[in-house]
Amino acid sequence: MYATGFTVRTMSGAFEPGGRIVGESVPIRELVLPFWLTPESRPRFQRLWGTPGNFHKVRYHYDGPSGRRSLTLRLAKEITYTTEDGFDADIDGVYHAVVSALAVNPMYEGAESISEWTNPTDQFSVEVQGNGGTFTLTYRGATTQAIPYAATPAMVQTTLGYLSTVGAGNVTVTGTPNAYTVAISGSAGTLTGDGKNLTVGGIWGDLGWEHGNVAIDYAPNIGWFEVWNPTDQPLWLEWVFDPAKSWQFPDPSFGQERKWGRSPGQDLERMIVTPELTQMLSVMADPFMDTYVSADLSNAAGLFNGVEPLYAVPPYTGTADDPVLMPVVCVGPAGAKATLRQRRFWSAESGLEA
């Protein structure tokens, strides 16, 4: 079978930003598929499609000159089983089955890609709030010796490297005295600090020096994903994020701001920031899907205060050899993972390449 035919249906635009007046026509594909069956294969064939109370999704594949493309189908009406003229099913053991099926998504799905980035290190920002005295740092139960309040990053790195839970080759400290970025690889843990021996300011009443503090938080790590859309249809990105204090993921406009009444160029580098995640989060940019869904299947949209992905990757954007690079930012522990799924759709079984 090779066909590009479809009918159209007008869908309401009531929920679209800007409120379309007459809605939008979308394609509907209904396929009529012939099959030859034996009495033995007919029960399996019926179970494949399901029943009126529980229709199954069935994949139809077309292996053409442009490679494999697929439609996901569900029954549109009851399967008819007949015998062709000249055949007797009871004698010749042959059935002719005619299946009418609707495409769940009217576009043919081509090759998809799934890529991952894992936060490689525990990375922390450390702010030493004091002008005298010493402080200590603790990682996975091991505590450093006293560190002078104005220690250089190299001194802090050396001191942390002595810890049995860190090791000299697994820590890098950058920044300036009193404001450090600490990256620890090889294990996952939490860095804490003790500033009770730090002093700040001057004399505090009759109680002597005021205690200082060591403020520690996760520092961001950046990963990169390769994105490309060789098809004639928009590509809506799908993300999955592990628990972390926060993630930032890209939603660049590719120059499509006008559709949303935004200033040209305003969203060329748009990023969306998640709240703190205590469970995995799925993000689907396609406006016909639930955008934010947690691992327990609860709708997490309320956590984003109305912020939604807006933009698809336009048709014919980038290639596998020359992709668009998109960043993700993780503020969280080593090992936290981001996954990107790119499902690519075409309006025909074959052809339409750029």
C-alpha positions in Angstrom: 0.0 0.0 0.0 1.2 3.5 -0.8 -1.2 6.4 -0.4 -1.1 10.0 0.8 -4.8 10.5 0.9 -6.6 11.9 3.9 -9.8 13.7 4.8 -9.9 16.8 7.0 -11.9 17.8 10.1 -12.3 21.2 11.7 -11.1 21.3 15.2 -12.2 24.0 17.7 -9.7 26.7 18.4 -11.3 27.8 21.6 -8.3 26.8 23.8 -5.7 28.2 21.5 -4.0 31.5 22.5 -5.5 34.3 20.5 -8.8 32.4 20.1 -9.2 31.4 16.5 -12.7 32.2 15.3 -13.4 29.3 13.0 -11.0 26.7 14.2 -8.4 24.8 12.2 -8.6 22.0 9.7 -6.5 18.9 10.5 -6.0 15.8 8.5 -7.8 12.5 9.4 -6.4 9.3 7.9 -8.6 6.2 7.7 -7.1 3.1 6.1 -8.8 0.1 4.7 -6.5 -2.9 5.0 -7.1 -6.4 3.5 -5.8 -9.5 5.2 -5.9 -13.3 4.4 -6.4 -15.4 7.4 -6.7 -19.1 8.3 -9.2 -20.4 11.0 -6.2 -20.8 13.3 -4.9 -17.2 12.8 -8.2 -15.5 13.0 -8.5 -15.6 16.9 -5.0 -14.1 17.3 -5.8 -11.5 14.7 -8.9 -10.5 16.6 -7.0 -10.2 19.9 -4.5 -8.0 18.1 -7.1 -5.2 17.5 -8.9 -5.6 20.8 -12.6 -5.2 21.5 -15.1 -2.3 21.4 -14.5 -1.9 25.2 -10.8 -2.0 24.9 -9.4 -1.2 21.4 -5.7 -1.8 21.1 -3.2 0.5 19.3 -1.6 -1.4 16.4 1.5 -0.2 14.4 1.4 -0.3 10.6 4.9 -0.1 9.0 5.8 1.0 5.5 9.3 0.2 4.4 9.8 2.4 1.4 12.6 4.1 -0.5 12.9 6.7 2.3 13.2 4.1 5.1 10.6 2.9 7.6 7.7 5.1 8.5 4.8 4.0 10.7 1.2 4.8 11.6 -0.4 3.9 14.9 -3.9 2.7 14.3 -7.1 1.8 16.1 -10.2 0.2 14.7 -12.8 2.6 13.1 -15.5 0.0 12.7 -16.1 -3.7 13.1 -13.8 -6.1 11.1 -15.6 -7.9 8.4 -14.7 -11.5 7.7 -15.8 -12.9 4.4 -14.9 -15.6 1.9 -13.9 -14.6 -1.6 -15.9 -16.0 -4.5 -14.8 -19.5 -5.1 -13.5 -20.2 -1.6 -15.2 -22.0 1.2 -13.6 -21.2 4.5 -14.7 -24.5 6.0 -13.1 -26.4 3.2 -10.2 -24.3 1.9 -9.4 -22.7 5.3 -9.1 -19.1 4.0 -10.8 -16.0 5.4 -10.7 -12.5 3.8 -10.6 -9.8 6.6 -11.2 -6.1 5.9 -10.0 -3.7 8.5 -11.0 -0.1 8.7 -8.7 1.8 11.0 -8.1 5.4 12.1 -4.6 6.7 12.6 -4.1 7.9 16.2 -1.7 10.5 14.8 -2.4 11.3 11.2 1.3 11.7 10.4 3.7 8.9 9.6 6.4 8.5 12.3 9.9 8.1 11.1 13.1 7.3 13.0 13.1 8.7 16.5 16.2 9.3 18.7 16.6 9.1 22.4 19.6 10.8 24.1 20.7 11.2 27.7 22.9 13.5 29.7 23.9 12.7 33.3 25.1 15.3 35.7 28.8 14.3 36.1 29.7 15.9 39.4 28.4 17.1 42.7 29.0 20.8 42.2 28.5 23.3 45.0 28.8 27.0 45.6 30.4 27.8 48.9 30.2 31.3 50.4 32.3 31.9 53.6 30.7 34.7 55.6 33.4 36.0 57.9 36.5 38.2 58.2 38.5 36.0 60.5 38.8 32.6 62.1 38.4 29.2 60.4 35.7 26.9 58.9 35.4 23.2 58.1 33.7 21.3 55.2 32.1 17.9 55.5 31.4 15.5 52.6 29.7 12.1 53.1 30.6 12.0 56.8 34.2 13.1 56.6 35.2 16.5 57.9 38.3 18.6 56.9 40.8 20.1 59.2 40.3 23.8 60.0 40.5 26.0 56.9 41.5 29.8 57.2 38.6 32.1 56.3 40.6 33.7 53.4 42.0 30.4 52.0 42.7 30.3 48.3 40.7 27.9 46.1 43.9 25.8 45.7 44.2 25.5 49.5 40.5 24.4 49.8 41.0 21.9 47.0 44.0 20.4 48.7 42.3 20.1 52.0 39.2 18.5 50.5 41.4 16.1 48.6 42.7 14.7 51.9 39.3 13.3 52.8 38.8 9.6 52.4 35.4 10.3 50.9 36.8 12.6 48.2 40.4 11.9 47.1 42.9 14.3 45.6 42.0 13.5 42.0 38.3 13.9 42.4 37.8 17.5 43.5 38.3 20.8 41.7 37.8 24.2 43.5 37.6 27.5 41.6 36.5 31.0 42.4 38.0 33.5 44.9 38.7 33.5 48.6 35.4 33.3 50.5 33.5 32.4 47.3 34.3 29.0 45.9 32.8 26.5 43.4 33.5 23.0 44.4 33.1 20.1 42.0 33.4 16.5 43.3 33.4 13.5 41.0 33.4 9.8 41.6 30.5 9.7 44.1 27.3 11.4 45.1 26.8 13.2 48.4 26.1 16.5 50.1 28.6 19.1 51.1 28.0 20.9 54.3 30.0 23.5 56.2 30.6 24.6 59.8 31.4 28.3 60.4 31.2 28.4 64.3 34.9 29.4 64.4 34.4 32.2 61.9 34.0 35.8 63.0 32.4 38.7 61.3 32.1 42.5 61.9 33.5 43.8 65.1 32.8 43.6 68.8 29.2 42.3 69.4 28.1 43.8 72.7 29.8 42.0 75.7 29.7 38.6 74.0 32.9 39.0 71.9 33.1 38.2 68.2 29.9 37.4 66.3 29.9 33.9 64.7 30.2 33.7 60.9 28.6 31.2 58.6 29.3 28.9 55.6 26.5 29.0 53.0 26.5 26.1 50.6 24.2 25.3 47.8 24.3 23.2 44.6 26.0 25.0 41.7 24.7 24.5 38.1 26.2 22.0 35.6 25.5 22.4 31.9 24.9 19.5 29.4 24.2 19.7 25.7 21.8 17.8 23.4 21.9 17.5 19.6 18.5 18.4 18.0 17.5 18.1 14.3 14.3 17.9 12.4 14.6 16.6 8.8 10.8 16.3 8.3 8.0 18.4 6.8 6.2 18.6 10.1 7.0 20.4 13.4 9.1 18.5 16.0 7.8 18.8 19.6 10.5 17.8 22.1 9.8 15.4 24.9 11.9 15.5 28.1 12.3 13.4 31.3 14.1 14.8 34.3 15.4 13.0 37.4 14.8 14.6 40.9 17.0 17.6 41.5 16.8 21.0 43.1 16.0 22.5 39.7 16.5 22.0 35.9 16.5 24.5 33.1 15.5 23.2 29.7 15.4 25.0 26.3 12.4 26.3 24.5 13.9 28.5 21.7 11.7 30.3 19.3 13.5 29.7 16.0 12.1 33.1 15.1 8.5 32.1 15.7 7.7 34.8 18.3 5.1 36.5 16.1 2.7 33.5 16.6 2.5 34.3 20.3 2.5 38.1 20.0 6.0 38.4 21.4 8.8 40.6 20.3 11.0 39.3 17.4 14.1 37.7 18.9 12.7 37.7 22.4 12.7 34.0 22.9 15.7 32.9 20.8 17.4 31.6 23.9 14.3 30.9 26.0 14.8 28.5 29.0 12.2 27.1 31.4 13.1 26.5 35.0 11.6 23.7 37.0 10.7 23.8 40.7 12.5 21.4 43.0 11.7 17.9 41.8 11.3 15.1 44.3 10.3 12.6 41.6 10.9 12.2 37.9 9.1 14.7 35.7 7.9 14.2 32.1 7.7 17.3 29.9 5.9 17.1 26.5 5.9 20.3 24.5 3.2 19.1 22.1 0.1 21.3 23.0 -2.2 18.3 22.6 -0.5 16.5 25.4 -0.4 17.0 29.2 2.7 19.1 29.4 4.0 18.3 32.9 3.4 14.8 34.5 5.2 13.4 37.5 6.3 9.8 38.0 3.2 9.1 40.1 1.1 10.3 37.1 -0.1 13.4 38.9 -0.4 16.6 36.8 2.5 18.9 37.8 1.4 21.9 35.7 0.4 23.9 38.8 4.1 23.9 39.9 5.0 26.0 36.9 2.8 29.0 37.5 1.4 29.0 34.0 4.8 28.7 32.2 4.5 26.3 29.2 6.7 25.3 26.3 5.7 27.4 23.3 7.8 26.4 20.3 8.3 23.4 18.1 11.5 22.8 16.1 10.5 23.9 12.6 10.5 21.6 9.6 13.9 21.1 7.9 15.9 22.4 10.8 19.4 21.0 11.3 20.6 17.6 10.2 22.1 14.5 11.9 25.6 15.8 10.7 24.9 19.4 11.6 22.5 19.5 14.6 21.3 22.4 16.7 22.9 22.3 20.1 20.5 22.9 23.0 21.6 23.2 26.7 20.1 21.8 29.9 21.2 23.1 33.3 21.1 20.9 36.4 21.2 22.2 39.9 21.4 19.0 41.8 23.3 15.9 42.6 25.8 13.9 40.5 24.0 11.2 38.6 20.8 13.2 38.0 19.8 12.5 34.4 18.0 14.3 31.6 16.5 12.4 28.7 15.4 13.9 25.4 13.1 12.0 23.0 12.7 13.3 19.4 9.7 11.8 17.6 9.8 12.8 13.9 6.6 12.8 11.8 6.0 13.0 8.0 2.9 13.8 6.1 3.4 10.8 3.7 4.8 7.3 3.8 7.9 8.3 1.7 9.6 11.2 0.2 9.4 14.9 1.2 13.1 15.1 2.2 14.7 18.6 2.0 
